[in-house]
């Protein structure tokens, strides 16, 4: 039904100005509808983000002979992320759930921060399971954090196309009306928090890369990135509609975990330096 209107929707649906001087986003959330198969923009962008993140991870480790380890770590990371993100969603929406709800297709959605915490746990577990020579846990965390920007950006871009993860109502010129948001949210202009996060995460990555050089101890990039992105996410949560449920929101609780993790790495600089030096000697 919607596949025949796809290109027309894209042509006229990208941000156009309406009579109230607010932008209206009118691209339909479905990018493909064929013989009962429905594919949303969010699913497409999520897949693209993970593919690009894996390619970045492969590029980071291309100079090392780690093909089996590299593939195993990607599987660990993705599976733990998926389970954690689903658990985060179910905990956010209802307190009691069955294990099979994690794999239910009827109740879609993910909580990326919860998935990220689980994925880090999976990376740690995978690292100590396979223990590759010359690769410390801190170095692995740096590789992972250096590779995740495409996943973060494309996930939020998918939310934007899906008319979800909306901000609070606003009368500023930044407000956008999301045509296909759930009623009554499609009536009022809201903050496009998805785009704010894309800009914030990209800027955060740029700044952390600028202040972290090759002489920095292993794990320092990961720690600084957790601290920076955690602070950005914590602040932007105040502009989301979830903030109306009370403070702090689930996103802010999870942001605090990343902030504390980043602070821990910052406070343990000497330990990180010693660990990186010992790792370099082993290689």
N, C-alpha and C positions, 0 to 999 in steps of 0.2 A: 504493500500500500504506500509506504513512504519512500521506497527505493526509487520510484519514478520521479519523485519530487526532490531528490537529493541535491542535484546541482542547482536547481532553481532556488532551493532553500538556502544553499550556501551563497549564491550570488546576491540575493536580496536580504538575507538574514543577518549577515555580519553587521555589527554595530551601525544602526541607522538612527537618525535623530527624529524623535516624534514631536508632537505639537507642544508638549510640556517642557521641551528643552532637555529631556533626559534620554539617554541612549537606551534602546530596546534590543535585547539579544533574543533573536527569534529562530535560530537554527534548531531544528528538531533534535532531541536527544538520540534518536535512532539514526544510525548512518547506513544501515542495511536491513531490509526486510524482504526475505525471499523464501517462499514456500514454508512459511511458519517459523523460519529461522530469523531471529531478531538480534542484531548486534548493535550495541550502543557505542557512542563515541568514547565513553569512559573505558570500556573494555579494550577498544582499539589502542587508545593512548597508553593504557596501563601496560599492554603487551609491548608496545614500542619502547616505553621507558625501561622495562626490564631487559629487553634485548640490547638496548644501547648501554645500559649499566653493565651487563655481562661482557660486552665488547670492550668497554673501558677497563674492566677488571683484567681481561685477557691481555690488553695492551700494557697494563701496569706490570704484569708478571711475564711478559714475553721474553725477557732476557734470561729467565731461569727455566731449567728443565723440570717443570712442575705440572705437566699435562694431566696426569691422573689426579693429583692433589687439587689442582685448580677446578676440575670438573666436579669433584666430590664436594668441595667447599661451596660451589654455586648451588648444588642440589640441597645441601644442608641449609644454606642461607634462605633459599626460596621457600622450602617447605616449612621451616620454622616461622618465617614471615607470614605465610598464608594462615597457619594455625593461630598465631598470635593476633593477627589482624581480625580474624573471624571471632575469636574469643573476646577481643576488645569491643567489637560491635555488639555482640550478644549481651555482654555485661552492661553496656551502655543503654540498651533498649529494654532489657528485662533481667531480673535477678536470677530466675531459675530457668535452666535450659538443659536439654539432653545433649549427649555427645554427638548424636547424629545431626543436630542443628548446625554444627560447624560446617557441614558439607551440604546443607540445604540450599538448593537453587532458588527456592521460592522467596527466601529472605536474603537478598543480596546486600552487598556493601562490605566495606573494610574500614578498620581504624588503623591508619598507617603507623602511628606512633607506637601503639601496642605491638604491632607486627615488627617494627624496628627493634624493640627491646627483645622480643623473642628471637629475632634473626641474629642479634648479637650473641645471645646465648647459644644459638645453633652454631655460630662461627667459632666460639670458644670451645664448644664440645667437639666440633669437627677437627679443630686444630690439635687438641690434646689426644684425639683418637688416632690421627694419622702421623702427627709429629714429624713434619718434613725437616730435613737437615738444612740448617742455615736460615730458617724462617721463624722469627720470633712472633709471639702473639701480638705484640705492639705493632710490628711491621705489617702483619695481616690486617689489623684494624685500620691502619693508614691506607692500605690498598683498597679496602672496602669503602671507606669514607670518601676517598678520591673518586670513586666510581659511581656514587649514588646520585649525583646531581640530576642526570637525565631522568631517573625514576621519580624524583621529587617534583621536577618541573612538569613532566608529562602527566603525572597523577593529578596535579592541581588543574592542568589544562583540561583533562578529562572531566573533572568536576565542573569546570566552567561550561563546557559543552553540554553537560548533563543537567545544568540548571540546579545544582545542589551545592551544599556547603556555603550557604549564603550568609551575608552580613546583616547587620541591623539596618533599619530604615534610615534614610538620610535625605536631606534636602540640598546637599552639596552637589557641585557639578560632577563629582566622581560617581554619583549614583547611577545604577543600571537597573532597568526593568527586565526581569527574566520572564519571558513570555510563557515558557512551559514549566515554571515552578509550580509547586502545589498551591492550591487556593488556601488563603487569600494572598499568598506571598508574591504572586505575579502582578498584583495591582500596584504596589508601591515600589519606588526606587530604593535599592539597598546597596550597601558597600560590596563591591566585587572582591571579597576577601581572597578568593582563589588567585586573582591577579596580584594582589598585594603579597601573597606568600611566594609566588613565582619570582617577583622582583626581589623580595627580601632574601630568599634562599640563594638566588644567583649572586646578589651583592655580598652576602655572607661568605659564600665560597670564594669569591674574588678577594675579599679582604683577608681571609685566613690564609689563602695561598700566597698573598703578598708578604705577610709577616712570618711565614714559615718557610725556611729555606732548607736546603739539603743537609746543612750542618745541625739542624734541630734534632733532638733525640727522637727515636722511634716512638710512635704513639702520641706525639705532641700535636700533629695535625688533627688526629681523631679527637683528642681532648678539646682543642680549641674549636673545632667544628661543632661538637656537641654543645659546648657552652654558647656559642654564637647563635646557632639555629634554634636552640632551646629558648634563648631569650627572645628571639624574633617571634617564635611561635607563641610564647607566653603573652606577649604584648598584643599580637593580632587576635588572640582569642577574645579579647574585650570587645572586638568589633563584630563577632559572630553572633548569630541568633541563639546559640547555645548559652551565651552569657546571661540570657534572661532567666535561665533556670537557677541561677545562683553562682556565687563565687566560693571556691574555684571550680571551674568546669573540669570534665575529664581530660580535655586537651591540656589544660594548665597543670593538672596533677602529673600527667605524663611528661610535660615539658620540664617540670621541676626535677624529674628523675634524670633527664639528659643534662640539665644544668648542673646538678650535683655530681654527675659522672664527669663532666668537663672540668669542674672545679677540683675534683679529686686528682685528675691527671695534671692539672696546673700546679697543685700543691706538692705533687710527687715528682717534680722535675728531676731532682738528683737521682732518684731511683730509676726513672726512665732513662736517664743518660747512662747510668751504669749498666742497665740491661741492654741498651743498644750497643754499647762498647763491647760487652761480652759476646753479643750476637755477631758483631763484625769480626771479632777474633776467631770465632768458630768457623765463619765462612772463609 
